[in-house]
Amino acid sequence: MTKIFIAGLSSALILALIALGSFVEQKSTSAASQEAPEYGPAKGTLVIVGGGPTQGTGIMEKFIQLAGGPDAKFVIVPTAGGNKTPTGDIKVYKEEDVVAGWKRRGIKNVRMLHTHDPKVADTQAFASILRDANAVWFDGGRQWNIVDSYMNTLTYREFHKVLERGGVIGGSSAGATIQGDYLVRGAIAGPDIMMTPEKEHERGFNFLRKTAIDQHINTRMRWDHLIPVIQKYPTLLGIGLSEATAIIVNQDRFEVMGAWKVAIHDNTQVYQPWEKPYYVLSAGDVYNMKTRKIEKYGNGALARPQPAAASGAAQPNRSPNQF
């Protein structure tokens, strides 16, 4: 009788442990799904730069560090510089010219990746260079050229896999805008057109989801230019970057780094009639895109003020946490 009781008790205990394990697993899976990032990549890091020279800001040094140091494998994409010459000929890039600046920074393993032909970009032979890359950098120019060459190709998918492996993707100017969801200034007719009429040039590479990214906002007086974009697409978060200024993105948070300011066009905030519909972040500020809150304030600008921005004509004075 005692043996039967003990056996029954053991069976009940085993069943209870199995049930508990199943519950814990379900709870962990549920918690993991709840914590999945909404904006940034689940793994890896983005370095998104507003254009201009970065000397003295530490931005490029940070990018190299995130890649794993100068011995890591870097791939540089110059395609935004144009796929054709002004005469209509196919533009040729020399790898030694494209990677020269990176080698001067001490990078030992750096290659160029470029094609004007999406059929080539869709081949294993072309995309294979990305398979073990630690870092990808998109140069500046016109962002629609990058779309024409790589969108929806095998190379495009390999860009995303760099992040999935925990790598880093960076870019400046056009190389910043391409990292967002909606592609501002994607019109072939010119960079002053914020919302392109060309359907094929409306989307970026979506490394940073649900965003529209603008650049050069201080030197080219673009502080207000994202306003109509966010009015038309109110679910997007607009991010305007000053020159020599970057955001370092990890999942749903980013930290501002560099010389000047970042304008956040946030449609969830209530603005007064006299206010611009955006607020401004400074170097060192940490921002949560999911909650739309500044989580930490930094030390402000690290370099000289820019006359265009210093006028105050296009900058509100409040943060999103004041009201």
Stockholm file with secondary structure:
# STOCKHOLM 1.0

chainA/1-323         MTKIFIAGLSSALILALIALGSFVEQKSTSAASQEAPEYGPAKGTLVIVGGGPTQGTGIMEKFIQLAGGPDAKFVIVPTAGGNKTPTGDIKVYKEEDVVAGWKRRGIKNVRMLHTHDPKVADTQAFASILRDANAVWFDGGRQWNIVDSYMNTLTYREFHKVLERGGVIGGSSAGATIQGDYLVRGAIAGPDIMMTPEKEHERGFNFLRKTAIDQHINTRMRWDHLIPVIQKYPTLLGIGLSEATAIIVNQDRFEVMGAWKVAIHDNTQVYQPWEKPYYVLSAGDVYNMKTRKIEKYGNGALARPQPAAASGAAQPNRSPNQF
#=GR chainA/1-323 SS CHHHHHHHHHHHHHHHHHHHHHHHHHHHHHHHHHHSCSSSCSSSEEEEECSSCCTTTSHHHHHHHHHTSTTSEEEEECGGGCSBCTTSCBCCCCHHHHHHHHHHTTCSEEEECCCSCHHHHTSHHHHGGGTTCSEEEECSSCHHHHHHHHTTSHHHHHHHHHHHTTCEEEEETHHHHTTSSBCTTCCTTCTTCSSCSCGGGSBCCCSSTTEEEECCTTTTTCTTTTHHHHHHSTTSEEEEECTTEEEEEETTEEEEEESSCEEEECTTSCCCTTSCSCEEECTTCEEETTTTEEEECCCCCCSCCCHHHHTCTTCCCCCTTCC
#=GC SS_cons         CHHHHHHHHHHHHHHHHHHHHHHHHHHHHHHHHHHSCSSSCSSSEEEEECSSCCTTTSHHHHHHHHHTSTTSEEEEECGGGCSBCTTSCBCCCCHHHHHHHHHHTTCSEEEECCCSCHHHHTSHHHHGGGTTCSEEEECSSCHHHHHHHHTTSHHHHHHHHHHHTTCEEEEETHHHHTTSSBCTTCCTTCTTCSSCSCGGGSBCCCSSTTEEEECCTTTTTCTTTTHHHHHHSTTSEEEEECTTEEEEEETTEEEEEESSCEEEECTTSCCCTTSCSCEEECTTCEEETTTTEEEECCCCCCSCCCHHHHTCTTCCCCCTTCC
//
